[in-house]
């Protein structure tokens, strides 16, 4: 926790975009975060492929200059992270994994504890990793706290057109050649996710700050009430917390009399002395009389 931090939640939006689909969703996510009044910090995830390869892929490298590249140190001051990246075989690209690998010291020292994360993605088809991209990322998300949008927005479950979206977060269908663009519904869900996440994190931050700044309350126990008080002349006066003395004496008198009566009563005679001892039956050696051999 940074010193003198603002009361508003700090949300980082870090994304990796190859052809512009994630960039389009990220713009809506940022808009949603800003609508809540939260402090948003946009970043890109650093590219690891050489420029020659990116050129052959027809990648949109101009996005790298739009925002600064995120570093593990940037995660220390934020309350939440919104991660955006396209899918690669149902999981995140190696560029994002490279960033995850750099955060090992953060989770080892507990610097990620108490921070929240959510994610949005872009896929080639309707069944091309809308959910598996999220679930395969949970080993990293386990060190934070993942916030899904579930079906809190009806647009998430819409099926009237080719579109993305899942309970885990926003997504879009790019097509195998990347020719498809995010639909109006995809963009609406992305904006909603930014707003939903920022509101969720903001509620947690406010509650945490209220708990930290609340004055400590002292509860007076019964033991503390019985501590003697000092009078002006220095004599100790015990606080009386029970019933008046007269009532206490009257209620205790019968019990005392009963106890004295019980104490003065003669002791009971043991049963073993009052009962007549029965003669012991003779055993097998009855012929021996009182020799005691069968006693």
C-alpha positions as CSV (number, residue, x, y, z in Angstrom):
1,X,0.0,0.0,0.0
2,X,1.5,3.3,-1.1
3,X,1.6,6.3,1.3
4,X,-0.9,9.1,0.9
5,X,-2.7,7.2,-1.8
6,X,-5.8,8.7,-3.4
7,X,-9.2,7.6,-2.1
8,X,-10.2,6.6,-5.6
9,X,-9.3,3.1,-6.9
10,X,-6.4,2.9,-9.3
11,X,-7.1,0.6,-12.2
12,X,-4.4,-0.5,-14.7
13,X,-5.6,-1.6,-18.2
14,X,-2.8,-3.5,-19.8
15,X,-3.3,-5.2,-23.2
16,X,-1.5,-6.8,-26.1
17,X,-3.0,-6.3,-29.6
18,X,-1.8,-7.7,-32.9
19,X,-4.4,-6.6,-35.4
20,X,-6.4,-3.9,-33.5
21,X,-9.3,-6.0,-32.1
22,X,-8.0,-5.9,-28.6
23,X,-7.2,-2.2,-29.0
24,X,-10.8,-1.5,-29.9
25,X,-12.1,-3.4,-26.8
26,X,-9.5,-1.7,-24.6
27,X,-10.8,1.7,-25.6
28,X,-14.3,0.8,-24.4
29,X,-12.9,-0.8,-21.2
30,X,-11.0,2.4,-20.4
31,X,-14.2,4.4,-21.0
32,X,-16.1,2.2,-18.6
33,X,-13.5,2.6,-15.9
34,X,-13.4,6.4,-16.3
35,X,-17.2,6.6,-16.0
36,X,-16.9,5.5,-12.3
37,X,-14.4,8.2,-11.4
38,X,-11.6,5.7,-10.8
39,X,-8.0,6.5,-11.8
40,X,-7.2,4.5,-14.9
41,X,-3.7,3.8,-16.1
42,X,-3.5,2.3,-19.6
43,X,-0.5,0.2,-20.7
44,X,0.6,-2.1,-23.5
45,X,2.3,-5.4,-22.9
46,X,5.8,-5.4,-24.4
47,X,6.3,-7.1,-27.8
48,X,8.9,-9.9,-27.9
49,X,8.8,-10.8,-31.5
50,X,11.4,-9.2,-33.9
51,X,10.1,-6.6,-36.3
52,X,10.8,-8.8,-39.3
53,X,8.3,-11.4,-38.0
54,X,5.7,-8.8,-37.2
55,X,5.9,-7.4,-40.7
56,X,5.2,-10.8,-42.2
57,X,2.3,-11.2,-39.8
58,X,0.9,-7.8,-40.9
59,X,0.8,-6.9,-37.2
60,X,-0.3,-3.4,-36.2
61,X,2.9,-2.3,-34.4
62,X,1.7,1.3,-34.0
63,X,-0.1,0.4,-30.8
64,X,3.2,-0.1,-29.0
65,X,3.8,3.7,-29.2
66,X,0.3,4.6,-28.0
67,X,0.8,3.7,-24.3
68,X,3.9,2.9,-22.1
69,X,4.8,-0.7,-21.7
70,X,3.7,-2.1,-18.3
71,X,6.4,-3.4,-15.8
72,X,6.0,-5.5,-12.7
73,X,6.7,-2.4,-10.6
74,X,3.5,-0.7,-12.0
75,X,1.4,-3.4,-10.4
76,X,2.5,-2.3,-6.9
77,X,0.5,0.9,-6.8
78,X,-2.7,-0.3,-8.5
79,X,-5.8,-1.8,-6.9
80,X,-6.9,-3.8,-9.9
81,X,-5.6,-5.0,-13.3
82,X,-7.7,-5.4,-16.5
83,X,-5.8,-7.6,-18.9
84,X,-6.6,-7.8,-22.6
85,X,-5.0,-10.1,-25.1
86,X,-5.9,-12.3,-28.1
87,X,-6.0,-16.1,-27.8
88,X,-3.3,-18.5,-29.1
89,X,-4.5,-22.1,-29.3
90,X,-7.0,-21.4,-26.5
91,X,-4.5,-19.6,-24.2
92,X,-2.7,-16.3,-23.9
93,X,0.2,-15.3,-26.2
94,X,3.8,-15.8,-25.2
95,X,4.2,-12.0,-24.8
96,X,1.7,-12.0,-22.0
97,X,3.3,-15.1,-20.4
98,X,6.6,-13.3,-20.6
99,X,5.1,-10.5,-18.5
100,X,3.7,-13.0,-16.0
101,X,7.1,-14.6,-15.6
102,X,8.5,-11.2,-14.6
103,X,6.1,-10.9,-11.7
104,X,7.5,-13.8,-9.7
105,X,9.1,-11.6,-7.1
106,X,5.8,-9.7,-6.6
107,X,3.8,-12.7,-5.6
108,X,6.7,-14.2,-3.6
109,X,6.7,-11.2,-1.4
110,X,2.9,-10.9,-1.2
111,X,2.8,-7.7,-3.3
112,X,-0.1,-9.0,-5.3
113,X,-2.3,-10.0,-2.3
114,X,-5.4,-7.9,-2.1
115,X,-5.4,-6.9,-5.8
116,X,-8.1,-7.7,-8.3
117,X,-7.9,-8.8,-11.9
118,X,-10.3,-9.4,-14.8
119,X,-9.7,-10.0,-18.5
120,X,-11.0,-9.6,-22.1
121,X,-9.9,-11.4,-25.2
122,X,-10.2,-11.8,-29.0
123,X,-10.7,-15.1,-30.8
124,X,-10.8,-16.4,-34.4
125,X,-14.2,-18.2,-34.2
126,X,-17.3,-18.6,-32.1
127,X,-15.8,-21.7,-30.4
128,X,-12.1,-20.6,-30.5
129,X,-11.2,-20.0,-26.8
130,X,-13.7,-17.6,-25.5
131,X,-13.6,-19.4,-22.1
132,X,-10.4,-21.5,-22.3
133,X,-8.2,-18.4,-22.7
134,X,-9.5,-17.3,-19.3
135,X,-9.3,-20.7,-17.5
136,X,-5.8,-21.5,-18.7
137,X,-4.7,-18.1,-17.2
138,X,-6.0,-18.9,-13.7
139,X,-2.6,-20.1,-12.4
140,X,-1.6,-16.5,-12.6
141,X,-4.9,-15.1,-11.5
142,X,-4.8,-17.3,-8.4
143,X,-2.2,-14.9,-7.0
144,X,-4.8,-12.1,-7.3
145,X,-8.6,-12.2,-7.1
146,X,-10.4,-12.7,-10.4
147,X,-13.6,-10.7,-10.9
148,X,-15.9,-12.2,-13.7
149,X,-18.9,-10.3,-15.0
150,X,-21.0,-13.4,-15.0
151,X,-24.5,-12.8,-16.6
152,X,-24.9,-9.4,-14.8
153,X,-25.5,-7.8,-18.2
154,X,-28.1,-9.4,-20.5
155,X,-25.9,-8.6,-23.5
156,X,-23.4,-11.2,-22.4
157,X,-25.8,-14.0,-23.3
158,X,-27.1,-12.6,-26.6
159,X,-27.1,-15.0,-29.5
160,X,-28.8,-13.0,-32.2
161,X,-25.6,-12.4,-34.1
162,X,-22.0,-13.6,-34.4
163,X,-20.5,-12.0,-31.4
164,X,-18.3,-12.6,-28.4
165,X,-18.7,-12.3,-24.7
166,X,-18.8,-14.8,-21.9
167,X,-19.4,-14.9,-18.1
168,X,-15.6,-14.5,-17.7
169,X,-15.4,-11.3,-19.6
170,X,-15.8,-9.4,-22.9
171,X,-14.5,-10.9,-26.2
172,X,-14.9,-10.5,-29.9
173,X,-14.8,-12.8,-32.9
174,X,-12.0,-11.6,-35.3
175,X,-12.4,-14.3,-38.0
176,X,-9.6,-16.6,-39.2
177,X,-8.2,-13.8,-41.3
178,X,-8.9,-11.1,-38.8
179,X,-11.4,-9.4,-41.2
180,X,-14.2,-9.2,-38.7
181,X,-14.5,-6.2,-36.4
182,X,-16.0,-6.0,-32.8
183,X,-19.8,-5.7,-32.9
184,X,-21.7,-3.0,-31.2
185,X,-22.7,-5.6,-28.6
186,X,-19.0,-6.6,-28.1
187,X,-18.0,-3.0,-27.5
188,X,-21.0,-2.5,-25.1
189,X,-19.9,-5.5,-23.0
190,X,-16.3,-4.2,-22.9
191,X,-17.4,-0.9,-21.6
192,X,-19.7,-2.6,-19.1
193,X,-16.9,-4.8,-17.9
194,X,-14.7,-1.7,-17.2
195,X,-17.4,0.0,-15.3
196,X,-18.4,-3.2,-13.4
197,X,-14.8,-4.0,-12.4
198,X,-13.9,-0.5,-11.3
199,X,-17.1,-0.3,-9.2
200,X,-16.3,-3.6,-7.6
201,X,-12.7,-2.6,-6.8
202,X,-13.8,0.8,-5.6
203,X,-16.3,-0.7,-3.1
204,X,-13.5,-2.8,-1.7
205,X,-11.1,0.1,-1.5
206,X,-13.6,2.3,0.3
207,X,-14.4,-0.4,2.8
208,X,-10.7,-1.1,3.5
209,X,-10.0,2.6,4.0
210,X,-13.0,3.0,6.4
211,X,-11.9,0.0,8.4
212,X,-8.3,1.4,8.7
213,X,-9.4,4.9,9.7
214,X,-12.1,3.9,12.1
215,X,-11.3,4.8,15.8
216,X,-10.6,1.9,18.1
217,X,-13.5,1.1,20.4
218,X,-13.0,0.0,24.0
219,X,-15.5,-2.4,25.6
220,X,-15.8,-2.3,29.4
221,X,-15.9,-5.8,30.8
222,X,-17.4,-6.9,34.1
223,X,-13.9,-7.4,35.4
224,X,-13.1,-3.7,34.7
225,X,-16.3,-2.6,36.5
226,X,-15.2,-4.3,39.7
227,X,-11.9,-2.4,39.9
228,X,-11.8,-0.2,43.1
229,X,-12.1,3.5,42.6
230,X,-10.2,6.0,44.7
231,X,-12.0,8.7,46.7
232,X,-10.8,12.1,47.5
233,X,-9.3,10.9,50.8
234,X,-7.4,8.1,49.2
235,X,-9.7,5.3,50.4
236,X,-10.6,2.6,48.0
237,X,-14.3,2.2,47.2
238,X,-15.5,-0.9,45.3
239,X,-18.0,-0.5,42.6
240,X,-21.2,-2.3,43.4
241,X,-22.6,-4.0,40.3
242,X,-25.0,-6.5,42.0
243,X,-28.3,-6.1,43.9
244,X,-28.6,-4.0,47.1
245,X,-27.0,-5.4,50.3
246,X,-30.2,-5.9,52.2
247,X,-31.7,-8.0,49.4
248,X,-28.5,-9.9,49.0
249,X,-28.4,-10.7,52.8
250,X,-32.1,-11.8,52.9
251,X,-31.7,-14.1,50.0
252,X,-28.5,-15.7,51.3
253,X,-29.9,-16.2,54.9
254,X,-32.1,-19.3,54.1
255,X,-29.2,-20.9,52.3
256,X,-26.9,-20.3,55.3
257,X,-29.5,-21.8,57.7
258,X,-29.9,-24.8,55.5
259,X,-26.2,-25.3,55.4
260,X,-25.9,-25.2,59.3
261,X,-28.8,-27.6,59.7
262,X,-27.2,-30.0,57.3
263,X,-23.9,-29.7,59.1
264,X,-25.4,-30.5,62.6
265,X,-27.3,-33.6,61.5
266,X,-25.9,-36.9,62.7
267,X,-23.8,-38.8,60.3
268,X,-25.5,-41.7,58.6
269,X,-24.6,-45.2,59.9
270,X,-22.8,-47.2,57.4
271,X,-25.0,-49.9,55.9
272,X,-22.3,-52.5,56.5
273,X,-22.6,-52.1,60.3
274,X,-26.4,-52.1,60.6
275,X,-27.0,-55.2,58.5
276,X,-26.5,-58.6,60.1
277,X,-23.6,-60.5,58.7
278,X,-24.8,-63.6,56.9
279,X,-23.0,-66.9,57.8
280,X,-20.6,-67.9,55.1
281,X,-21.6,-70.9,53.2
282,X,-19.3,-73.8,53.6
283,X,-17.6,-75.0,50.5
284,X,-16.4,-78.3,49.2
285,X,-14.2,-79.0,52.3
286,X,-17.2,-79.0,54.8
287,X,-15.8,-82.0,56.5
288,X,-13.0,-79.9,58.0
289,X,-15.2,-77.8,60.2
290,X,-13.6,-74.5,61.3
291,X,-10.2,-75.3,59.9
292,X,-10.6,-72.3,57.7
293,X,-9.5,-74.2,54.6
294,X,-12.6,-73.0,52.7
295,X,-12.7,-69.5,54.1
